[in-house]
Amino acid sequence: MTTVDRIYRTTRDGERLDRIARAELGSEKGGTVEAILDLNPGLAHLGPLFPVGTTIKLPPRDTRTRAADVPRIWGS
């Protein structure tokens, strides 16, 4: 099971999990959304758009790929 890093609370109606993952964890890919769903049983039952005040446990940010690790074709 993934560990909880922090709690996110939605501040407006209509927030989506993929956008929350991208904003808070840097990506919605690579199992990030699935890790959030694993930490939050029942979250998927709320549907794709969350109401104000929904609390979501977030896993730690993936630090394997940092901006410094990405090759640049035009130099540093």
N, C-alpha and C positions, 0 to 999 in steps of 0.2 A: 504494500500500500504506500502511496505517496504521502509525504509529510506536508503539513499545513505551514505555509510561510506567513500568510496574513489573511485578513478578512476584507473583502470588497463589498460595499453596499451600494446598490444602484441609486442614482440620484434623480433619474427621470424615467418616465414610462417609455417602453419600447427599446430598452438596451438589449443587445444581442450578445450571446456568449462568445462568438468568434471575434467580435469587435473588442470585447472586454479582454479576451486573451491577447489580442494583438497589442492593445494599449498598455496593459499591465505586465505582460510577460514577454513581449517582443515578437510573438508569432502566434498564429492560430494553427500552425502546421506541426507535423512531427509528433503527434499524440498529445499536444497541449490541451486541446478541448476535451479529449478523452480523460486526461488526468484530472481535470477540473470536475468532470462528471463523476469520476470515481470517488472524489472527496466529498461530493454533495449528492447523496442518494435522494432521489425524488425531484431533483432540479429539472430534469428533462420533462417531467410531468407538467411543469408550468408553461410549456410551449416555447416557441422561439423568441418571444419578446417578453422581457421581465417587467413586472410592475415596480414602481418606486418602493424602495426600502428592502428589496430582496437582498439577503446576505449570501455571499458566495465565498467559500473557502478557496484560497488560491495556493497552488504548489510553489516551491521556489523557482525563480527564473532560471532557465537553462543557460549555463555559462560556457557551454562547449564551443559555441561559435561566437566570437566577439568581432567587432568591426575591424580590429587590428589583424585578425586572422584571415580576412578576406583579401585575396590578391587584387591589386589595382593595375589596370592595363596602362594607365597614363603616369605611373610613378606615384611616389608618396605624397 
